[in-house]
Amino acid sequence: MPDSVRDLPFVEGTLGGLARKKHGEGKGAMKTIPQMVFRRMARNVRDYGLATTLKKTLSYLLGPIFGRRVYRIYRIDLSAFEIEVPDDSRFIYRFIDKNDTRTMRQIEDVAEWLEGCLAGKLANGSLCLVASDESVLAGFNLVSFGHVYIPLLRRHRLFRDGEAWSEDIMVCKEYRRIGLASILRNRIFSELRRRGIKRFYGGTLISNTAALSLTRKVGFREIADAGYLRLMAFSRVRFRRARG
Ligand SMILES: CC(C)(COP(=O)(O)OP(=O)(O)OC[C@H]1O[C@@H](n2cnc3c(N)ncnc32)[C@H](O)[C@@H]1OP(=O)(O)O)[C@@H](O)C(=O)NCCC(=O)NCCS
């Protein structure tokens, strides 16, 4: 196991569990399961097409009893990294706070897993950089500190001082492949460094080629693969050095 992974203490938990309660999150997330599944499917069809959506939906529905996936963890050392924030006048970039309900709603519409918990995260110090095309959401990057919950691993992790975790980066479909995610990343790098953050982590499924390719392009190093397995009440996460 690589050094960088050895000191990643993960603690088991379930979605909506300890971390959310601790941070007072989850209020307002009163959608029924069919509504949540439908919204998730509609967004996935838009993002990934029907075949992938059916696969992802099946895996989501089976989640409580069976799940198997590989989640890649990556990291960038911001103290040693040359950050270039390109000039870009196409979008308005800003950090939002918990009172910006309009933008939060736009984010929750494209990232339904954040519904009902984004305000709590922001109130607890998470950073959310948003790019807008006039008043329309174009993309965002949400970053958290300290105690975080990683839904795809169903694990909690405590990040130390000087560390941060990228909870989600997303660019709305109409604005993809024009460099927006790269700009969001570089702007976040610059803000994190200003705040004294040295190590910035993130993760994604190894099947998410777009996210992994972006990750490499902006300078992250892939450090570990976390293999998640759930069978009924049994679940485990095994780490190994990232390959390929
Ligand atoms: C991943 C995502 C954020 C990329 O946003 P983007 O604004 O299109 O990315 P950029 O235009 O800055 O592209 C940067 C690099 O990422 C890679 N990339 C982006 N989209 C890609 C795709 N569909 N296929 C392969 N590589 C891709 C390329 O290397 C690209 O560099 P290039 O244009 O010089 O080839 C976007 O596709 C997205 O929101 N996906 C859904 C949400 C998601 O999966 N988020 C990541 C979860 S952590």
The ligand as a Gaussian input file, in Angstrom:
#p B3LYP/6-31G(d) Opt

LIG

0 1
 C      -15.642000      15.382000     -15.960000
 C      -16.164000      16.766000     -16.314000
 C      -16.240000      17.609000     -15.040000
 C      -15.202000      17.432000     -17.313000
 O      -15.645000      18.763000     -17.540000
 P      -15.195000      19.608000     -18.845000
 O      -15.436000      21.048000     -18.565000
 O      -15.829000      19.035000     -20.035000
 O      -13.632000      19.331000     -18.888000
 P      -12.547000      20.200000     -19.707000
 O      -13.197000      20.778000     -20.923000
 O      -11.864000      21.131000     -18.784000
 O      -11.563000      19.065000     -20.171000
 C      -10.313000      18.855000     -19.564000
 C       -9.810000      17.498000     -19.968000
 O      -10.651000      16.490000     -19.391000
 C      -10.692000      15.372000     -20.294000
 N      -12.076000      15.155000     -20.719000
 C      -13.147000      15.951000     -20.499000
 N      -14.245000      15.358000     -20.982000
 C      -13.872000      14.179000     -21.521000
 C      -14.557000      13.131000     -22.166000
 N      -15.883000      13.169000     -22.360000
 N      -13.843000      12.046000     -22.568000
 C      -12.511000      11.974000     -22.370000
 N      -11.784000      12.968000     -21.763000
 C      -12.477000      14.045000     -21.339000
 C       -9.791000      15.713000     -21.462000
 O       -8.495000      15.268000     -21.147000
 C       -9.826000      17.215000     -21.434000
 O       -8.689000      17.797000     -22.034000
 P       -8.708000      18.106000     -23.622000
 O       -9.977000      18.867000     -23.895000
 O       -7.468000      18.905000     -23.815000
 O       -8.710000      16.762000     -24.296000
 C      -17.554000      16.688000     -16.981000
 O      -17.508000      15.748000     -18.030000
 C      -18.672000      16.304000     -16.030000
 O      -19.259000      17.173000     -15.380000
 N      -19.008000      15.007000     -15.960000
 C      -20.098000      14.515000     -15.103000
 C      -19.789000      14.672000     -13.637000
 C      -18.565000      13.890000     -13.239000
 O      -18.348000      12.776000     -13.674000
 N      -17.779000      14.510000     -12.354000
 C      -16.596000      13.911000     -11.812000
 C      -16.935000      13.171000     -10.593000
 S      -15.673000      13.399000      -9.421000

